[in-house]
Amino acid sequence: MGELLDAVTQEQAKKPNSNKIDLRLREFLGDAGWKDFEKACKDASINNAVIHRVLRNKGLKVSYTAVARIRSEITGT
């Protein structure tokens, strides 16, 4: 069982820390961009795929899952 725990711990360490992703996104977008991002997250007519595609096109390598998680934190759902 110790080997399984070690393997799981190693895999978890490979995943990026969610707080680091939030900080990286804030730094990348700047204050004005972050406010626009929050507005986009709160707009129900804009889906996660669109937000993810725009961020990727702007050069930020962020996963779809990270976008979905950040959006749910911002909207409180």
N, C-alpha and C positions, 0 to 999 in steps of 0.2 A: 504494500500500500504506500510505502514511502516513495517509491519511484513514480507512482501516479501523481502524488502530491507535488513532487519536484517538477514533473513535466507540466502540470497545470500552472504552477507558480512561474515557470519560465515563459509559458505562453502569455500569461497575464502581463508579465514585464515587457513583452514585445509590443503590446497594445499601447497606443499613445494615451497619455493622461488627459482626461476630458477637460480639466482646468487649463492645461497647456494649449489645447485646441481653442478654447474660448479666448485666451490671451492672444494667441497667434492671430486669430480672426480679428480681434479688436485692433491690434497693432497694424494689421494689413489694411483694414478699412479706414482707420482714423476715426475721429469723433463724429464727423458729419456722415461718413459712410456707415458707421455703427447705428446711428439714428435712422438712416434709411433702411438698414437691414432689419431693425426692430419693427418699423412700419410694415415692411414686406412680410415679416413673420406674422404680424397681427391681421393682415389682409387675407381673408378666407378665399379670395378668388385666385391667389397665387399659391401654387403647390410647391412641395419640397423639391421636386425635380427641376423646376424653373430656377429656384434659388441656387441649387447645387450647380446647374449648368452655367449660370452667370458667374458664380465664384470661380469655377474651373476655367472659364474663358478669360477671366481677369488674371489668371495665373496662380491662384491659391489651390494647392492640392489638399482638398478636404473631402472626406468621404460623405456619401449620401446619408449614412447613419448618423454621422456627427451633425449634419445639418438638421436632420429630423429631431435629434435630441436637444440641440440648442433651441430650435424653434419651439419645442414643447415646453422648455424651461421659460422662455420669454412669454409665451401665451398663458402659461400656468396650467396647461392640461397634461 
